[in-house]
Amino acid sequence: MSEPLFKGVMPALVTPFRDGAIDEQAFIALVERQIAGGVHGLVPVGTTGETATLSHDEHRRVVELCVATAAGRVPIIAGAGSNSTAEAIELVRHAKTVGADAALVVTPYYNRPSQEGLYAHYAAINEAVQLPVLVYNVPGRTSIDIADATLGRLSKLPNIVGVKDATGDMTRATMQRLLCGPDWVMLSGDDPTALGYMAHGGHGCISVTSNVAPDLCAAFYNAALGEDWKTALYWQDRLLLLHKSLFADASPAPTKFALAHLGLCREDVRLPITACSETARHEVLAALRETGLI
């Protein structure tokens, strides 16, 4: 089997705000911190980056900032999803134009296409832009689950190269590995179950927790990639409470609270997301202490 196109831990980067606008200096500092922590790539403007409430100009600007700041040190997988195929193509085309290495394209949400519609959506992107595309399957958010058989069909297209799987279903990792072939990139989208996903043949994770603890997450994935499962289990146990605390309220509010507590950015989020509850704050602080970050 050839080396996977993307592997290891890649943070689903938050988009920091200040006075209602993108805090570009804080974003640049967060990117530098991730790279210094040893992450294997960066994913701007995904769900954790609050892409649903960014304007198109803001979305494009964040991708441009991420590419320029990383300056080729790690690969960039730019969020580029939409429930409109034409809009998704436009975002993927922009990602390619500014130098991203790939695009992360979520399954179309709300309009709930059929499996044939899902295939046609990604096939149209494949035809329109010559850039590697990862399918983002997160049925808990989109109300659509792209079937393993559909992914098997898509894996035959030259620009559809892999999946971010946020289902938490380990059996699907094995099935997709069998259906999609040895070059199919398999990234988890669920921090708590990523150890199992890696053991089932996954190559890494697009991680929320890495925003807060990039060095610890990198250590975990380096161990898993090296099949040092004893060390990986140690990091899994150490990080589990933090994984869970970052979803103690609507994401990314707990993550931004953690980052604000560490002095890295403000905790500002955009409506309809609100600042996390006091209960969630206590959970995050307890997890930060347990993990040794404070």
TIVEXVEX-249541 format. One record per residue (C-alpha): residue number from 1; residue in one letter; y, x, z. Coordinates in steps of 0.25 Angstrom, whole numbers. Each point is the difference from the previous one (the first is absolute). Layout:
<atoms>
@i = NUM; aa = A; c2 = Y; c1 = X; c3 = Z $
...
</atoms>
This chain:
<atoms>
@i = 1; aa = M; c2 = 0; c1 = 0; c3 = 0 $
@i = 2; aa = S; c2 = 14; c1 = 5; c3 = -3 $
@i = 3; aa = E; c2 = 11; c1 = 2; c3 = 10 $
@i = 4; aa = P; c2 = 7; c1 = -14; c3 = 2 $
@i = 5; aa = L; c2 = 13; c1 = -1; c3 = -6 $
@i = 6; aa = F; c2 = 6; c1 = -4; c3 = 14 $
@i = 7; aa = K; c2 = -6; c1 = 2; c3 = 13 $
@i = 8; aa = G; c2 = 4; c1 = 2; c3 = 15 $
@i = 9; aa = V; c2 = 10; c1 = -7; c3 = 8 $
@i = 10; aa = M; c2 = 13; c1 = -6; c3 = -7 $
@i = 11; aa = P; c2 = 10; c1 = -8; c3 = 9 $
@i = 12; aa = A; c2 = 5; c1 = -13; c3 = -5 $
@i = 13; aa = L; c2 = 14; c1 = 4; c3 = 3 $
@i = 14; aa = V; c2 = 10; c1 = -9; c3 = 7 $
@i = 15; aa = T; c2 = 13; c1 = -2; c3 = -6 $
@i = 16; aa = P; c2 = 11; c1 = 3; c3 = 11 $
@i = 17; aa = F; c2 = 12; c1 = -8; c3 = 0 $
@i = 18; aa = R; c2 = 14; c1 = 2; c3 = 7 $
@i = 19; aa = D; c2 = 11; c1 = -11; c3 = 0 $
@i = 20; aa = G; c2 = -8; c1 = -8; c3 = -10 $
@i = 21; aa = A; c2 = -2; c1 = 11; c3 = -11 $
@i = 22; aa = I; c2 = -11; c1 = 10; c3 = -2 $
@i = 23; aa = D; c2 = 2; c1 = 12; c3 = 9 $
@i = 24; aa = E; c2 = -2; c1 = 11; c3 = -11 $
@i = 25; aa = Q; c2 = 1; c1 = 12; c3 = 10 $
@i = 26; aa = A; c2 = -10; c1 = -6; c3 = 10 $
@i = 27; aa = F; c2 = -9; c1 = -3; c3 = -12 $
@i = 28; aa = I; c2 = 1; c1 = 15; c3 = -5 $
@i = 29; aa = A; c2 = -3; c1 = 5; c3 = 14 $
@i = 30; aa = L; c2 = -12; c1 = -9; c3 = 2 $
@i = 31; aa = V; c2 = -6; c1 = 5; c3 = -14 $
@i = 32; aa = E; c2 = 3; c1 = 14; c3 = 5 $
@i = 33; aa = R; c2 = -7; c1 = -3; c3 = 13 $
@i = 34; aa = Q; c2 = -12; c1 = -5; c3 = -7 $
@i = 35; aa = I; c2 = -2; c1 = 12; c3 = -9 $
@i = 36; aa = A; c2 = 2; c1 = 9; c3 = 12 $
@i = 37; aa = G; c2 = -11; c1 = -8; c3 = 7 $
@i = 38; aa = G; c2 = -10; c1 = 3; c3 = -11 $
@i = 39; aa = V; c2 = -1; c1 = -13; c3 = -7 $
@i = 40; aa = H; c2 = -7; c1 = 0; c3 = -14 $
@i = 41; aa = G; c2 = 10; c1 = -9; c3 = -7 $
@i = 42; aa = L; c2 = 11; c1 = -11; c3 = 2 $
@i = 43; aa = V; c2 = 0; c1 = -14; c3 = -3 $
@i = 44; aa = P; c2 = 15; c1 = -6; c3 = -1 $
@i = 45; aa = V; c2 = 3; c1 = -15; c3 = -1 $
@i = 46; aa = G; c2 = -13; c1 = -6; c3 = 4 $
@i = 47; aa = T; c2 = -1; c1 = -12; c3 = 10 $
@i = 48; aa = T; c2 = 3; c1 = 9; c3 = 11 $
@i = 49; aa = G; c2 = 13; c1 = 5; c3 = -8 $
@i = 50; aa = E; c2 = 5; c1 = -15; c3 = 1 $
@i = 51; aa = T; c2 = 0; c1 = -1; c3 = -15 $
@i = 52; aa = A; c2 = 0; c1 = -15; c3 = 0 $
@i = 53; aa = T; c2 = 14; c1 = 1; c3 = 5 $
@i = 54; aa = L; c2 = 5; c1 = 11; c3 = -8 $
@i = 55; aa = S; c2 = 9; c1 = -2; c3 = -12 $
@i = 56; aa = H; c2 = -6; c1 = 6; c3 = -13 $
@i = 57; aa = D; c2 = 11; c1 = 10; c3 = 0 $
@i = 58; aa = E; c2 = -4; c1 = 4; c3 = 15 $
@i = 59; aa = H; c2 = -14; c1 = 0; c3 = -4 $
@i = 60; aa = R; c2 = 2; c1 = 10; c3 = -11 $
@i = 61; aa = R; c2 = 10; c1 = 8; c3 = 8 $
@i = 62; aa = V; c2 = -11; c1 = 2; c3 = 11 $
@i = 63; aa = V; c2 = -10; c1 = 5; c3 = -10 $
@i = 64; aa = E; c2 = 10; c1 = 9; c3 = -6 $
@i = 65; aa = L; c2 = 4; c1 = 6; c3 = 14 $
@i = 66; aa = C; c2 = -15; c1 = 2; c3 = 3 $
@i = 67; aa = V; c2 = -3; c1 = 7; c3 = -13 $
@i = 68; aa = A; c2 = 12; c1 = 9; c3 = 1 $
@i = 69; aa = T; c2 = -2; c1 = 4; c3 = 15 $
@i = 70; aa = A; c2 = -15; c1 = 3; c3 = -2 $
@i = 71; aa = A; c2 = 3; c1 = 8; c3 = -12 $
@i = 72; aa = G; c2 = -14; c1 = 1; c3 = -4 $
@i = 73; aa = R; c2 = -6; c1 = 5; c3 = 13 $
@i = 74; aa = V; c2 = -9; c1 = -12; c3 = 2 $
@i = 75; aa = P; c2 = -3; c1 = -12; c3 = -10 $
@i = 76; aa = I; c2 = 8; c1 = -12; c3 = 0 $
@i = 77; aa = I; c2 = -7; c1 = -14; c3 = -2 $
@i = 78; aa = A; c2 = 12; c1 = -10; c3 = -2 $
@i = 79; aa = G; c2 = -1; c1 = -14; c3 = 4 $
@i = 80; aa = A; c2 = 2; c1 = -8; c3 = -12 $
@i = 81; aa = G; c2 = -7; c1 = -14; c3 = 2 $
@i = 82; aa = S; c2 = 5; c1 = -14; c3 = -4 $
@i = 83; aa = N; c2 = -5; c1 = -14; c3 = -2 $
@i = 84; aa = S; c2 = 6; c1 = 1; c3 = -14 $
@i = 85; aa = T; c2 = -7; c1 = 9; c3 = -9 $
@i = 86; aa = A; c2 = 12; c1 = 3; c3 = -8 $
@i = 87; aa = E; c2 = 8; c1 = 5; c3 = 13 $
@i = 88; aa = A; c2 = -12; c1 = 8; c3 = 4 $
@i = 89; aa = I; c2 = 0; c1 = 7; c3 = -13 $
@i = 90; aa = E; c2 = 15; c1 = 3; c3 = 1 $
@i = 91; aa = L; c2 = -2; c1 = 6; c3 = 14 $
@i = 92; aa = V; c2 = -12; c1 = 8; c3 = -4 $
@i = 93; aa = R; c2 = 8; c1 = 5; c3 = -12 $
@i = 94; aa = H; c2 = 11; c1 = 4; c3 = 9 $
@i = 95; aa = A; c2 = -9; c1 = 8; c3 = 9 $
@i = 96; aa = K; c2 = -5; c1 = 8; c3 = -12 $
@i = 97; aa = T; c2 = 14; c1 = 2; c3 = -5 $
@i = 98; aa = V; c2 = 5; c1 = 7; c3 = 13 $
@i = 99; aa = G; c2 = -13; c1 = 8; c3 = 2 $
@i = 100; aa = A; c2 = -9; c1 = -7; c3 = 9 $
@i = 101; aa = D; c2 = -15; c1 = 4; c3 = -1 $
@i = 102; aa = A; c2 = -6; c1 = -14; c3 = 1 $
@i = 103; aa = A; c2 = 4; c1 = -15; c3 = 3 $
@i = 104; aa = L; c2 = -6; c1 = -9; c3 = 10 $
@i = 105; aa = V; c2 = -1; c1 = -14; c3 = -5 $
@i = 106; aa = V; c2 = -3; c1 = -11; c3 = 9 $
@i = 107; aa = T; c2 = -8; c1 = -12; c3 = -5 $
@i = 108; aa = P; c2 = 10; c1 = -12; c3 = -4 $
@i = 109; aa = Y; c2 = 3; c1 = -8; c3 = 12 $
@i = 110; aa = Y; c2 = 4; c1 = -15; c3 = 2 $
@i = 111; aa = N; c2 = -4; c1 = -4; c3 = -15 $
@i = 112; aa = R; c2 = -15; c1 = 3; c3 = 3 $
@i = 113; aa = P; c2 = -5; c1 = 4; c3 = -13 $
@i = 114; aa = S; c2 = -15; c1 = -1; c3 = -4 $
@i = 115; aa = Q; c2 = -9; c1 = 12; c3 = -1 $
@i = 116; aa = E; c2 = 3; c1 = 0; c3 = -15 $
@i = 117; aa = G; c2 = 15; c1 = -1; c3 = 3 $
@i = 118; aa = L; c2 = -1; c1 = 12; c3 = 9 $
@i = 119; aa = Y; c2 = -7; c1 = 8; c3 = -10 $
@i = 120; aa = A; c2 = 10; c1 = -3; c3 = -11 $
@i = 121; aa = H; c2 = 11; c1 = 3; c3 = 10 $
@i = 122; aa = Y; c2 = -5; c1 = 14; c3 = 2 $
@i = 123; aa = A; c2 = -4; c1 = 2; c3 = -15 $
@i = 124; aa = A; c2 = 14; c1 = -3; c3 = -4 $
@i = 125; aa = I; c2 = 6; c1 = 11; c3 = 9 $
@i = 126; aa = N; c2 = -11; c1 = 9; c3 = -5 $
@i = 127; aa = E; c2 = 4; c1 = -2; c3 = -14 $
@i = 128; aa = A; c2 = 15; c1 = 0; c3 = 3 $
@i = 129; aa = V; c2 = 2; c1 = 13; c3 = 8 $
@i = 130; aa = Q; c2 = -8; c1 = 13; c3 = 0 $
@i = 131; aa = L; c2 = 0; c1 = 3; c3 = 15 $
@i = 132; aa = P; c2 = -12; c1 = -1; c3 = 9 $
@i = 133; aa = V; c2 = 0; c1 = -13; c3 = 8 $
@i = 134; aa = L; c2 = -7; c1 = -4; c3 = 13 $
@i = 135; aa = V; c2 = -4; c1 = -14; c3 = 2 $
@i = 136; aa = Y; c2 = 5; c1 = -5; c3 = 14 $
@i = 137; aa = N; c2 = -9; c1 = -11; c3 = 5 $
@i = 138; aa = V; c2 = 5; c1 = -6; c3 = 13 $
@i = 139; aa = P; c2 = -5; c1 = -15; c3 = 0 $
@i = 140; aa = G; c2 = 6; c1 = -2; c3 = 14 $
@i = 141; aa = R; c2 = 14; c1 = 1; c3 = -6 $
@i = 142; aa = T; c2 = -2; c1 = -5; c3 = -14 $
@i = 143; aa = S; c2 = -10; c1 = -11; c3 = 1 $
@i = 144; aa = I; c2 = -8; c1 = 6; c3 = -11 $
@i = 145; aa = D; c2 = -12; c1 = 9; c3 = 1 $
@i = 146; aa = I; c2 = -3; c1 = 9; c3 = -13 $
@i = 147; aa = A; c2 = -15; c1 = 0; c3 = -2 $
@i = 148; aa = D; c2 = -8; c1 = 12; c3 = 0 $
@i = 149; aa = A; c2 = -5; c1 = -4; c3 = -14 $
@i = 150; aa = T; c2 = 14; c1 = -1; c3 = -5 $
@i = 151; aa = L; c2 = 3; c1 = 14; c3 = 6 $
@i = 152; aa = G; c2 = -12; c1 = 5; c3 = -8 $
@i = 153; aa = R; c2 = 6; c1 = -5; c3 = -13 $
@i = 154; aa = L; c2 = 13; c1 = 6; c3 = 3 $
@i = 155; aa = S; c2 = -6; c1 = 13; c3 = 4 $
@i = 156; aa = K; c2 = -3; c1 = 1; c3 = -15 $
@i = 157; aa = L; c2 = 14; c1 = 0; c3 = -4 $
@i = 158; aa = P; c2 = 7; c1 = 14; c3 = -1 $
@i = 159; aa = N; c2 = 12; c1 = -2; c3 = 9 $
@i = 160; aa = I; c2 = -7; c1 = -8; c3 = 11 $
@i = 161; aa = V; c2 = -5; c1 = 11; c3 = 9 $
@i = 162; aa = G; c2 = -3; c1 = -6; c3 = 14 $
@i = 163; aa = V; c2 = 2; c1 = -10; c3 = 11 $
@i = 164; aa = K; c2 = 7; c1 = -1; c3 = 13 $
@i = 165; aa = D; c2 = -9; c1 = -9; c3 = 8 $
@i = 166; aa = A; c2 = 6; c1 = -7; c3 = 12 $
@i = 167; aa = T; c2 = -12; c1 = -10; c3 = 2 $
@i = 168; aa = G; c2 = -6; c1 = 8; c3 = 11 $
@i = 169; aa = D; c2 = -14; c1 = -3; c3 = -6 $
@i = 170; aa = M; c2 = -8; c1 = 12; c3 = -1 $
@i = 171; aa = T; c2 = -11; c1 = -5; c3 = -9 $
@i = 172; aa = R; c2 = 10; c1 = -2; c3 = -11 $
@i = 173; aa = A; c2 = 3; c1 = 15; c3 = 0 $
@i = 174; aa = T; c2 = -15; c1 = 3; c3 = -3 $
@i = 175; aa = M; c2 = 0; c1 = -11; c3 = -11 $
@i = 176; aa = Q; c2 = 13; c1 = 5; c3 = -6 $
@i = 177; aa = R; c2 = -6; c1 = 14; c3 = 0 $
@i = 178; aa = L; c2 = -12; c1 = -5; c3 = -7 $
@i = 179; aa = L; c2 = 7; c1 = -9; c3 = -10 $
@i = 180; aa = C; c2 = 12; c1 = 9; c3 = -3 $
@i = 181; aa = G; c2 = -6; c1 = 13; c3 = -2 $
@i = 182; aa = P; c2 = 2; c1 = 14; c3 = 6 $
@i = 183; aa = D; c2 = 15; c1 = 2; c3 = -4 $
@i = 184; aa = W; c2 = 5; c1 = -13; c3 = 6 $
@i = 185; aa = V; c2 = 10; c1 = 3; c3 = 11 $
@i = 186; aa = M; c2 = -3; c1 = -8; c3 = 13 $
@i = 187; aa = L; c2 = 11; c1 = 0; c3 = 10 $
@i = 188; aa = S; c2 = 0; c1 = -9; c3 = 13 $
@i = 189; aa = G; c2 = 12; c1 = -8; c3 = 3 $
@i = 190; aa = D; c2 = -5; c1 = -3; c3 = 14 $
@i = 191; aa = D; c2 = 2; c1 = 11; c3 = 10 $
@i = 192; aa = P; c2 = -10; c1 = -5; c3 = 11 $
@i = 193; aa = T; c2 = -12; c1 = -1; c3 = -9 $
@i = 194; aa = A; c2 = 4; c1 = 13; c3 = -9 $
@i = 195; aa = L; c2 = -11; c1 = 8; c3 = 7 $
@i = 196; aa = G; c2 = -11; c1 = -9; c3 = -5 $
@i = 197; aa = Y; c2 = 7; c1 = -1; c3 = -13 $
@i = 198; aa = M; c2 = -1; c1 = 15; c3 = -2 $
@i = 199; aa = A; c2 = -14; c1 = 0; c3 = 5 $
@i = 200; aa = H; c2 = -4; c1 = -10; c3 = -11 $
@i = 201; aa = G; c2 = 6; c1 = 9; c3 = -11 $
@i = 202; aa = G; c2 = 15; c1 = -2; c3 = 1 $
@i = 203; aa = H; c2 = 10; c1 = 11; c3 = -3 $
@i = 204; aa = G; c2 = 11; c1 = -3; c3 = 9 $
@i = 205; aa = C; c2 = 10; c1 = -10; c3 = 6 $
@i = 206; aa = I; c2 = 14; c1 = -5; c3 = -3 $
@i = 207; aa = S; c2 = 4; c1 = -1; c3 = 14 $
@i = 208; aa = V; c2 = 10; c1 = -7; c3 = 9 $
@i = 209; aa = T; c2 = -3; c1 = 9; c3 = 12 $
@i = 210; aa = S; c2 = 3; c1 = 12; c3 = -7 $
@i = 211; aa = N; c2 = 15; c1 = -4; c3 = 0 $
@i = 212; aa = V; c2 = 0; c1 = 3; c3 = 15 $
@i = 213; aa = A; c2 = -11; c1 = 11; c3 = 1 $
@i = 214; aa = P; c2 = -1; c1 = 7; c3 = -13 $
@i = 215; aa = D; c2 = -6; c1 = 13; c3 = 6 $
@i = 216; aa = L; c2 = -11; c1 = -8; c3 = 8 $
@i = 217; aa = C; c2 = -4; c1 = -8; c3 = -12 $
@i = 218; aa = A; c2 = 0; c1 = 12; c3 = -9 $
@i = 219; aa = A; c2 = -10; c1 = 7; c3 = 10 $
@i = 220; aa = F; c2 = -9; c1 = -13; c3 = 0 $
@i = 221; aa = Y; c2 = -1; c1 = -1; c3 = -15 $
@i = 222; aa = N; c2 = -2; c1 = 15; c3 = -2 $
@i = 223; aa = A; c2 = -12; c1 = -1; c3 = 9 $
@i = 224; aa = A; c2 = -5; c1 = -12; c3 = -7 $
@i = 225; aa = L; c2 = 2; c1 = 7; c3 = -14 $
@i = 226; aa = G; c2 = -8; c1 = 12; c3 = 5 $
@i = 227; aa = E; c2 = -11; c1 = -10; c3 = 6 $
@i = 228; aa = D; c2 = 3; c1 = 5; c3 = 14 $
@i = 229; aa = W; c2 = -3; c1 = -13; c3 = 5 $
@i = 230; aa = K; c2 = 0; c1 = 4; c3 = 15 $
@i = 231; aa = T; c2 = 14; c1 = 5; c3 = -1 $
@i = 232; aa = A; c2 = 4; c1 = -12; c3 = -8 $
@i = 233; aa = L; c2 = -6; c1 = -9; c3 = 11 $
@i = 234; aa = Y; c2 = 9; c1 = 7; c3 = 10 $
@i = 235; aa = W; c2 = 12; c1 = -3; c3 = -8 $
@i = 236; aa = Q; c2 = -4; c1 = -14; c3 = -3 $
@i = 237; aa = D; c2 = -1; c1 = -3; c3 = 15 $
@i = 238; aa = R; c2 = 13; c1 = 7; c3 = 3 $
@i = 239; aa = L; c2 = 8; c1 = -8; c3 = -10 $
@i = 240; aa = L; c2 = -7; c1 = -14; c3 = 1 $
@i = 241; aa = L; c2 = 10; c1 = -6; c3 = 10 $
@i = 242; aa = L; c2 = 12; c1 = 5; c3 = -8 $
@i = 243; aa = H; c2 = -7; c1 = -6; c3 = -13 $
@i = 244; aa = K; c2 = -1; c1 = -13; c3 = 7 $
@i = 245; aa = S; c2 = 14; c1 = 0; c3 = 7 $
@i = 246; aa = L; c2 = 7; c1 = 1; c3 = -13 $
@i = 247; aa = F; c2 = -5; c1 = -13; c3 = -4 $
@i = 248; aa = A; c2 = 3; c1 = -7; c3 = 14 $
@i = 249; aa = D; c2 = 12; c1 = -7; c3 = -7 $
@i = 250; aa = A; c2 = 4; c1 = -2; c3 = -15 $
@i = 251; aa = S; c2 = -1; c1 = 13; c3 = -7 $
@i = 252; aa = P; c2 = 8; c1 = 9; c3 = -1 $
@i = 253; aa = A; c2 = 8; c1 = -4; c3 = 12 $
@i = 254; aa = P; c2 = -9; c1 = 7; c3 = 10 $
@i = 255; aa = T; c2 = -1; c1 = 13; c3 = -9 $
@i = 256; aa = K; c2 = 15; c1 = 0; c3 = -1 $
@i = 257; aa = F; c2 = 1; c1 = -2; c3 = 15 $
@i = 258; aa = A; c2 = -9; c1 = 12; c3 = 2 $
@i = 259; aa = L; c2 = 8; c1 = 9; c3 = -9 $
@i = 260; aa = A; c2 = 13; c1 = -5; c3 = 6 $
@i = 261; aa = H; c2 = -6; c1 = 4; c3 = 14 $
@i = 262; aa = L; c2 = -3; c1 = 14; c3 = -6 $
@i = 263; aa = G; c2 = 14; c1 = 1; c3 = -5 $
@i = 264; aa = L; c2 = -3; c1 = 0; c3 = -15 $
@i = 265; aa = C; c2 = 7; c1 = -13; c3 = -5 $
@i = 266; aa = R; c2 = 5; c1 = -13; c3 = 5 $
@i = 267; aa = E; c2 = -9; c1 = -11; c3 = 2 $
@i = 268; aa = D; c2 = 8; c1 = -10; c3 = -9 $
@i = 269; aa = V; c2 = -9; c1 = -9; c3 = -9 $
@i = 270; aa = R; c2 = 4; c1 = -11; c3 = -10 $
@i = 271; aa = L; c2 = -2; c1 = -14; c3 = 2 $
@i = 272; aa = P; c2 = -9; c1 = -7; c3 = 0 $
@i = 273; aa = I; c2 = -6; c1 = 11; c3 = 8 $
@i = 274; aa = T; c2 = 6; c1 = 2; c3 = 14 $
@i = 275; aa = A; c2 = 0; c1 = 11; c3 = 10 $
@i = 276; aa = C; c2 = -13; c1 = 0; c3 = 8 $
@i = 277; aa = S; c2 = -2; c1 = -8; c3 = 13 $
@i = 278; aa = E; c2 = 0; c1 = 6; c3 = 14 $
@i = 279; aa = T; c2 = -15; c1 = -1; c3 = 0 $
@i = 280; aa = A; c2 = -1; c1 = 8; c3 = -12 $
@i = 281; aa = R; c2 = 9; c1 = 10; c3 = 4 $
@i = 282; aa = H; c2 = -8; c1 = 3; c3 = 13 $
@i = 283; aa = E; c2 = -12; c1 = 1; c3 = -8 $
@i = 284; aa = V; c2 = 6; c1 = 10; c3 = -10 $
@i = 285; aa = L; c2 = 5; c1 = 8; c3 = 12 $
@i = 286; aa = A; c2 = -13; c1 = 0; c3 = 7 $
@i = 287; aa = A; c2 = -7; c1 = 5; c3 = -13 $
@i = 288; aa = L; c2 = 11; c1 = 11; c3 = -2 $
@i = 289; aa = R; c2 = -3; c1 = 5; c3 = 14 $
@i = 290; aa = E; c2 = -15; c1 = -1; c3 = -2 $
@i = 291; aa = T; c2 = 1; c1 = 7; c3 = -13 $
@i = 292; aa = G; c2 = 8; c1 = 11; c3 = 6 $
@i = 293; aa = L; c2 = 12; c1 = -2; c3 = -9 $
@i = 294; aa = I; c2 = 9; c1 = -3; c3 = 12 $
</atoms>
